[in-house]
Amino acid sequence: MRCTRCAGMQVPDIISEGGERTIVLRCVTCGDIVDRVIVRNRRRRQPPQPRRPRTPLYAADWERRRAAVI
């Protein structure tokens, strides 16, 4: 398999965490580790939402802000 970060070679590896063994893929080049949970979360990732335009600042609001700073 190829690593998604660096396109290097991935090898199967076993990680013991909390008394539980997990089979993962580890990249030989960059050390990136991928398991079932990571793959599932990457698939569920949603594209970033477009930024909303800023609310216009009206003259009355500007005067109040300026008075609060002074």
Secondary structure, DSSP 8 states (H G I E B T S, - for coil): -B-TTT--BEEEEEEEETTEEEEEEEETTT--EE-HHHHHHHHH--------------HHHHHHHHHHH-
